[in-house]
């Protein structure tokens, strides 16, 4: 596997922060992973508005700050996810969310999704997609299990109803059956790389078959599952299979960064301990 001297900068399209240690961040940087999108973690059935507000604070102020202090360019995504919609206090949360989205290092609204497809879940999703369109903020949308073509088509319908520009949307939870659907309408499909070698092989086959356009790789690691070094492992496998450096750069970071409006140089600068401020490209 390639090490610290490898060309290019990897950017993980979905990394969780809860269980990451300082050594984990050191390992990621050594193997070329300079930054990541860190979405709000999954919730609990008993989540309240106060719980979610604390989770926003923990991510925006706590986790992202700690990761950057260790030289890792972490960018956050905040939302009211379908599994964390509170029974009370929803309107206050939605009213506060734009201020949170304007904070430094918060680069997207997410994860959002239709959840089980209940009217309330779809309404909350639609309101957040409208918010993203009005604020010109990128979106990380998760497709709920079983993540088949029917669920993806419903997600596409909701996205199109929102009139959100496709180039600002990452759709997480996709696979070989659904990548073509998303690429056909201009969204970027996030493919998960898990710890097993066979799971890494599946996304690589998709890239070899379809090309790198509209595809972003993510480890989905950091919460006790997944492979933290999935991106450099996948990049190494692709290089050995003869894929070009340009293809590897696109699926291992560049495509996701373009959706988020973050320049690769900003990832390197933001991750440097001497960086004095967080810079984002204009929307």
N, C-alpha and C positions, 0 to 999 in steps of 0.2 A: 504494500500500500504506500502511496506517495506520502512524503513527510513535509517538514516545514518549508523546504525549498521548492515545493511544487508551484508551477505558474498558476495565476488566476486566484480568484477569491470565491470561496463557497459561501452561500447564504442559505440557511435552512428555512424553508417556508412554513414550518410549524414545529416549534420546540417548546416544551413545558419547563417551567423554572423551579417547581416546588422542591424537587429532590436534588437539584444540581449542587455539587460541591465545588470549591475553588479548584481542586485538581481536575474535575471534569472540564471546566472552562479552559484550563491550561492545555489539556489534551486536545480539545477541539481546535484551539488556535494553532497548536503544533502541526496538526494534520490539515490545516488550511481552511477550517471553518471559521470565518472572521465575524459572522453575525447571524442573526435569526429573527424571524417574527415570532413573538411570544404572546399567544392569545390568552385571554382569560381562561383559567382552568375550569374543568367541569364542575358542576354544582352538586348539591345534595337536595333530595326531595323536600327537605324542611327549610330551604333557603328563604330568608326574609329580605325585605328591602335593605335593612341595616347590614345583613350579611353580605349582600352584593356590593353595597357601597364600600364596606371594608375590603372586599376583594379587589375592587378598583384601586383603592389606596395601596394595598399590599403590592399590586403589580406595578402601577405607575410610579410610585415613589420608592417602594422597597426593592422588589426583585430586579427591575431594570437598572436601578442605581447601583445595586451590588454587582450585577454582571458587568456593567461598564467600568466600575472601579477596578475590575480585574482584566480590563483590556478587551472585553467582548462587546461587540456592537449589537446590543439588544434593542429591538423596536417592538412596541406593544400594540395589542388590539383589545379594545374594550367594547362591551355591549351588554344587553339584557338577553342572554342566551335562552333558548326555549326550555331548558331544564332548570332555569333559575328565575322564571317569572314569578314574582311574589304575589301572594293573595291580596296584600294591601301595599299601597305606596308605589305602585307602578308609574302613575302619572308624574310623581315627583322625580323618580329616577330618569324617566325619559326627558324631563325638562332640564335635568342636570347634565345629561350625557354630552351635549355639545360642548360644554365647558371642559369636560374631561378629555374629549377628543382633540381639543386645541392645545393640550399640554405637550411640552417637549417629549420627544421619543415615542409619542402615541401616533402610529402611522395608519391605523385602519380601525374600522368598526367591525367587531367580530369576537368570537364566532357568533354568527346569526344563522337561523334556519327555521324550518317549519316544524321541527320536532315530530310529534306523532301525527301532525296534520290537523289538529283541532282548530276551530275557528279563532280561539283566543291566541294560540301560537302563531297562526298565519297573520292575524291582525298585528301582533307585536313585530313580527318580521317585516310586514309591509311598511309599518311606520318607521322602522329603522332604515329600511332601504330608501324611503323618501328622505329621511334625514341625511343619509349619505349623499344622495343626489344634490340636495340643497347646499350642503356644506362642501361638496366636491371631495369627499373622503373615500378612499378605497374600502372595499368590503371583502371580508373572509366569510364565505357562506359554507356551512357544513351540511352535507346530505346525510340524513339519518339512515340507520340500518333498515332494511337490508341493502340499501344503496344500489339498487338495480336501475335499469333504464326508466321505469315508471317514476321512481322517486326523482331521478335527475330531470326528466321532462317536466315534472311539477315545479321543481326548483327553477328551471329555465323560464317557465311561464310566469312565475312570481317576479323573477328578475326583469323580464321584459315588460311586465305591467308597471314596474317602477320607473321605467325609462332611464335607468342607470346606465351610463356608458359601459359597454362590455370590457373596454380596456382597463377598467378600474375594479375588476372582479376576479378574485381567486375562489375556485370551488373545490373544497376539500372533501375527501371521502370518495374519490373516483377510482375507476379501474379500467381494464381493457375494454369492457363492454360499454363504457360511458364516455370515454375520452373523445371519441369522434363526435358525439352529440354536442359536447361543450365547445369543441374547437370550431364546429360548423357555425356557431353563433357568436364567436369571438371571445369567449371566456377562457381563462387559463385554468387548466385542470391540475390539481395538486395530487400527486401520486405518493403514497406512503411507502417508505423503505423500512422494513422491520428487521429484527435481529437475524432471522433465518436467511441463509443464502438463497433459497428458492424464492423467497419473497422479494429479494433484490433483483433476481433474474426477471421477474414478471415486468416491472417497469422498464428494465433495459430492453426487453424485447419490444415493448411498445415504441420506444424511441427509435430503435433500429428499423421498425416497420413504418412508422409514421413521420419520423423526423422530430426535431426539437420544438417546433412552433407550438405555442399554447400548452406547454407542459412544464411543471415545476416539481422538483423533488423535495420531500420533507421526511425527517426522521420520526416525527411524533414521539420523540424520546424525552426523558427528563422527569417523568412521573413514576419511575420504577419499571417501566416497560420500554420496549424499543431499543434500538442500537444507536448510541450517541454518535458513533463514527460511521453511520450508514452512508452519509454523503461522500466522504473520501473513499470509502470502500466501493461505492457505486462508480465514482469517477475513475478509480483504478481499473475496475472491470471493463468500463467502456473504452478506456485507452488501450487496454490489452486486446479488446475486440476490434480495434481499428477505427473507432469513432474519433472524429477530429476534436481538437481542443476547443474550437468554437462551439460545437454541439454540446460538449461537456459543460462549458461555461453557461450556456443558456439554461439547461435543465437543472443545473446545480446552483442556480442563483440569479442569473441575469433576468430571466423571464419574470420571476417573482418581484425583483427589485423594480422592474419597469412598471408593474401594476401598482406598486406601493409609492412610486414617485421618488425613489431613493437612488442616487447615483452610487456606483461601486466605490468611488473615491470617498463618499460620505461614510460608507461602512468602514473603510480602513481608518479614516480620520476619527470617527466617533468611537471606535474601539481602542484608539491610542490613549494611554493614561494621561498624556499631556494635553489632550483635546480640551479646549476651554468652553466650547459650546456645541450644541447639536444643530446640524444644518440639514435642511431638507430641500429638495428641488421643488420648484413651483409646480402646482397642480396643472 
